[in-house]
Amino acid sequence: MTLSELHPQALRIAGQLRARGEKIAVADGATGGMIAASLLTVPGALDFFVGGGVVYSFRARDVLFALPRDAYAGMRGASADYALLQANAIRDNFGADWGIAESGSVGGSTHPSGAPAGQSCVAIVGPEGLERTSLTQTGSDDRIANMEAFTRAALDYLEAVLRS
């Protein structure tokens, strides 16, 4: 999967956000920046994309979300509650209308929270209290294939939520 392959979908997502006059912030986890990179293939992305980051360490999480450590008490990575907390935080911290966060375990190494390889949770938050999550499980330990699968699943889900 290449950015060229994701570009048509990014154009559709951009079109939906632009038509509403809304903006999005992205918290990539196991996707390593591929969600944001996909959206940034669209010329004039500043119209709908306000920023985000790759949340791949506790330090990155602390900086991007500005939440106290106890906000995560009882949560595990690659779970709905964890991804929702991050989606809300990235949206609010960047002043966006929408927030999308992906938290997963791509494999090839042990996930700090013990999440199984090949599991990803995407959370999308939007205006008027909208909160949605989706779980992807590939059952694979193939790191690169999982990154691609998680990115595709996140973009598919974002497009579907924006359409609904």
Order of alpha helices (4+ residues) and beta strands (2+ residues): alpha-beta-alpha-beta-alpha-alpha-beta-beta-beta-alpha
